[in-house]
């Protein structure tokens, strides 16, 4: 659930919560793990990360653009505190670097 909320909230990570859920399901409920891995929308995040197959260029671009849009909206509309804005920019920069360092998969 937290992973899904993270899709819409820029500071809450999506993928890590989905990977954590999958890791917990591996031994406790293999059926739930397979359901999560085969989910139409969320499954690709988990599979790509666990299988180390990488992200496509299109996926990287979409993720980075959405990340920066959401961070910008949050920094400009939801806080006037300079330190919070700088923190949001630092987080977005770190996530961008991480995404760029992930292996690029073929389409």
N, C-alpha and C positions, 0 to 999 in steps of 0.2 A: 504494500500500500504506500509506504513512504517513497519507494522508487517511482511510483506513478505520480505522486505529488511533486517529486523533484523535476519532472518534465516541465512543470509550469513555474516553479520557483527557482530562480537562478542560483541561489547559494546552496540549495539542497541537492546533493549529487544523485543522479538517477542510476547510472550504471553500477556504481559500487553497491547500492542497496539491492539491486537485482541480482548481482553476483553473490552477495552475501546470502540472500534468500535461497538461491540455487545451491550454494555450498551447504546450507543447513538442511535442505531437502534431500541432498544426495544420499545420506544414510537414513534419515528419519522417514522420508516418504519419496521413494524413487518415482512413483507415479506423478506426484506434484512437481518434482523436478523436471520430468519429461514434458509435462503440460506447460511449465514455464519456459523451457527451452524451445518448445514448438509453438509458442504463442505467436500469432500473426504479426503483432507489432513489437512486442518486447523481446521475443525470442532471439532476434538477430543480434541484439546488444550482448546477450549472454554468450551465445554461440561464438561470435567473433572474438570475444575476449578470452573465453576459456580455450578455444581451439587455436588461438594466436594466429588467426587467418588475416587479421588486419581490417582496416576500414577502406572503403572505396573513396576515391577523390571526391565524388559527389557527396558522400556521407560526411566527409571531413568538412567540406565547404558549408553544407547545410548546418551541421553542428556548430561550427565557429560563428556563422552569421547569426543563428538564433541565440547563441550564448551572448554575443556582444549586444544584440538588440535588447535582450532581457536585462543584462547588467546595466546598460545605458539607461533604460527606462527606470530601473530601480534606483540608480545613482541620482538621476535627475528629478524624479517625481516623489520618491519616498523618503529621502533624507536630505537635510541641508548641512549635515556634519561632514566637514572636509575629510576627516580621518576615515569615516565609513566609506565615503566615495573612493578614497585612495585604496582602501582595503578591497572593495569590490573590483577595482581596476586590476589590482595585484592578483586577485583570485582568477579573474578572466584571462589575464596574461599567462598565469601558470597553467590553466586548463588548456589554453590555446597551444602552448608549447608542448604539453603532454599529447594532445591530439595530433599535432604535426609529427611527433616522434614515433607514433604508432605506425607499424608496418602498413604500407599502402597495398590493398588487395585489388585484384582485377575485377572489373564490373561483372 
